[in-house]
Amino acid sequence: MVLNLPNALTWFRIVAIPLVVVVFYLPVTWARPAAGLLFALAGITDYFDGYLARRLNQTSSFGAFLDPVADKLIVSTALVLLVQADPQIQLAVVAGIIIGREITVSALREWMSEIGARAHVAVTFFGKWKTTLQIIGISLMLYEQPIFGIELYPAGTALLFIAAALTIWSMLDYLRAAWPLMLRQG
């Protein structure tokens, strides 16, 4: 593994996971805003690691593997924190949809890779929008406190619900692309 700037940004996202958890639970009034800002910063690195890897010609198989793992770990951890802090059924269902989709698509990509058809399940337009809305929505929900009288938590919740709809849509896109191969392999 070569440690270059894109991979360092991805590693930052992984290191940020326990930091977000610890900050989230600190017994201070600024804990939730700090956790939200830390999560947002980590989320921004998701854009820049891929952009810089391509721009600086520093793409690698390891980076391509680690990037989605880092995304899934930090998003799943944040969703667990949010459901624990606000145990509403609709939030738990959305978290289950998002985490379940990530597991399903990861398994599908692994299987497609094993049969030499990984290109059939490349990242889609819906997948990119889903990730963007998840990061913004989760950041606002973690931040929780209003800014200039604007309630961030409900806005974040709305974005997360939209992201969940895109999550289902993108998963169906992946399954539709893989379906013919699944039938042949079945």
C-alpha positions, 0 to 999 in steps of 0.5 A, a space after each residue: 500500500 502506497 500512502 499518497 494524498 488520496 489514500 491519506 484522505 480515505 484513511 482520515 475518514 476511517 480514523 474519524 469514525 471513533 472520533 465522531 463517536 467519542 465527540 458525539 457522547 461528550 457531556 458538553 453542549 457543543 458535542 453534537 455540533 462538533 460531531 456533525 462538523 467532523 462527520 461533514 469534514 470526513 464526508 468532504 474527503 470522499 469527494 476529494 480522495 477520488 478527484 485527487 487520485 484521478 487528477 494526480 494519477 495516483 489511483 490504485 487497487 487498494 484505494 479503490 477498495 478502501 474508499 467505499 469501505 470507509 464510506 460504508 463504515 462512517 455512514 453506518 456508524 453515524 446512522 447507529 448513533 442517530 437511531 440510538 439517540 432518536 429511536 423513532 421507527 421511521 429513522 430505524 427503517 431508513 437506517 436499515 434500508 441504507 445499511 442493508 443496501 450497502 451490504 447487498 451492493 457490496 456483496 453483489 460487487 464482490 460476486 460480480 468481480 469473482 465472475 469477471 463482470 465487475 463493470 456491470 455494477 459500476 457506481 451510478 448517477 443515483 449512487 453519487 447523489 445518494 451518497 451526497 444527500 446522506 452525508 449532508 443529511 447525516 451531518 445536519 442531524 448530528 449537528 442537531 442544534 439550530 443555526 440562525 433559527 433554522 432547525 437543522 435536524 428536520 432538514 437533515 431528516 428530510 435529506 436522509 429520507 430522500 437519500 433512502 429513496 435513492 438508495 432503493 433506486 440505485 440498488 434496483 439499478 445494480 440488481 437490474 444490471 446484474 440480473 441476467 448474469 445472476 440467472 445464467 450463474 444460478 
